[in-house]
């Protein structure tokens, strides 16, 4: 596994582990209490997932993935599906909060970008 993220507040407040592959484009969420996968595997990447972060936006848990294909994508973890269009030309470095707002920090040839995850804008 190349990327992973641990959360205490998964579905039904279960502790979850989100795993991204070291090779391939499919990644999974696991309930650590039952040791069973949660939902369907998440697909849609065109290259391997290199960076993974999570945040809570408007009460829902999301994941943010960065890939070698130069895209940063948002995922609804409850529905195991992609949210909106990817940020292109950017490489995800981390997910954090700035002034209480969840943000994705990306890099590109043009410098550093900070994306407001509540509005999907830079």
C-alpha positions as CSV (number, residue, x, y, z in Angstrom):
1,X,0.0,0.0,0.0
2,X,1.3,3.4,-0.9
3,X,-1.1,5.7,0.8
4,X,-3.4,5.3,3.8
5,X,-5.4,7.4,6.2
6,X,-7.0,6.5,9.5
7,X,-10.3,8.1,10.7
8,X,-12.1,7.7,14.0
9,X,-15.4,9.0,12.6
10,X,-16.3,6.6,9.7
11,X,-19.8,5.4,8.9
12,X,-21.7,4.9,12.2
13,X,-18.7,6.4,14.0
14,X,-16.6,3.2,13.3
15,X,-12.9,3.6,13.0
16,X,-11.9,3.2,9.4
17,X,-8.7,2.8,7.4
18,X,-8.7,4.1,3.8
19,X,-6.1,2.4,1.6
20,X,-4.7,3.5,-1.7
21,X,-2.6,1.0,-3.8
22,X,1.1,1.3,-4.5
23,X,0.3,0.1,-8.0
24,X,-3.1,0.4,-9.7
25,X,-6.0,2.9,-9.5
26,X,-8.5,1.2,-7.2
27,X,-8.6,2.0,-3.5
28,X,-10.7,0.8,-0.5
29,X,-12.2,1.8,2.8
30,X,-12.1,-0.8,5.7
31,X,-14.0,-0.9,9.0
32,X,-11.4,-1.7,11.6
33,X,-13.9,-3.1,14.1
34,X,-15.3,-5.7,11.8
35,X,-12.3,-5.9,9.5
36,X,-14.6,-5.8,6.5
37,X,-14.6,-3.5,3.5
38,X,-17.0,-0.6,3.5
39,X,-18.9,0.0,0.3
40,X,-17.6,-0.7,-3.2
41,X,-14.0,-0.2,-4.1
42,X,-13.4,3.3,-5.4
43,X,-12.3,3.6,-9.0
44,X,-11.9,6.2,-11.7
45,X,-8.3,7.2,-11.4
46,X,-6.2,6.9,-14.5
47,X,-2.9,6.5,-12.7
48,X,-1.8,5.3,-9.3
49,X,-2.9,7.2,-6.2
50,X,0.2,8.8,-4.6
51,X,-1.4,11.1,-1.9
52,X,-4.5,10.7,0.2
53,X,-6.1,13.0,2.8
54,X,-9.5,13.2,4.4
55,X,-11.7,16.0,5.7
56,X,-15.2,16.5,6.9
57,X,-17.2,19.0,4.7
58,X,-20.8,19.9,5.4
59,X,-21.1,16.9,7.8
60,X,-19.9,14.3,5.3
61,X,-16.5,12.6,5.2
62,X,-14.6,13.1,2.0
63,X,-11.3,11.9,0.7
64,X,-8.9,13.8,-1.5
65,X,-6.6,11.9,-3.7
66,X,-3.6,13.0,-5.8
67,X,-2.2,11.0,-8.7
68,X,0.7,10.8,-11.1
69,X,-1.8,11.9,-13.8
70,X,-1.6,15.4,-12.4
71,X,-5.2,15.4,-11.0
72,X,-6.5,16.0,-7.5
73,X,-10.0,14.4,-6.9
74,X,-12.6,14.6,-4.2
75,X,-14.5,11.5,-3.1
76,X,-17.7,11.1,-1.0
77,X,-16.7,8.2,1.3
78,X,-20.3,7.4,2.3
79,X,-21.3,6.8,-1.3
80,X,-17.9,5.6,-2.5
81,X,-18.1,8.0,-5.5
82,X,-16.2,10.9,-7.0
83,X,-17.5,14.4,-6.3
84,X,-17.4,16.9,-9.2
85,X,-14.6,17.4,-11.7
86,X,-10.9,16.9,-10.7
87,X,-8.5,19.8,-10.2
88,X,-6.1,19.3,-13.1
89,X,-2.4,20.1,-13.4
90,X,-2.0,19.9,-9.6
91,X,-0.3,17.4,-7.3
92,X,-1.9,17.0,-3.9
93,X,0.6,17.5,-1.0
94,X,-1.7,17.5,2.0
95,X,-5.2,18.1,3.4
96,X,-5.5,20.4,6.4
97,X,-7.5,23.3,7.8
98,X,-6.9,27.0,7.4
99,X,-9.0,29.2,9.6
100,X,-11.3,26.3,10.3
101,X,-11.9,25.6,6.6
102,X,-10.8,22.2,5.2
103,X,-8.3,22.8,2.4
104,X,-6.2,20.8,0.0
105,X,-2.7,22.0,-0.6
106,X,-1.4,21.3,-4.1
107,X,1.7,22.1,-6.1
108,X,2.2,22.7,-9.8
109,X,4.7,24.3,-12.1
110,X,3.1,27.6,-11.2
111,X,3.7,27.2,-7.4
112,X,1.5,26.3,-4.5
113,X,-2.3,26.2,-4.6
114,X,-4.7,26.1,-1.6
115,X,-8.2,24.8,-2.5
116,X,-11.2,25.5,-0.3
117,X,-12.8,22.0,-0.1
118,X,-16.2,23.5,1.0
119,X,-16.5,25.3,-2.3
120,X,-14.1,23.3,-4.5
121,X,-12.4,26.6,-5.5
122,X,-8.8,27.8,-5.3
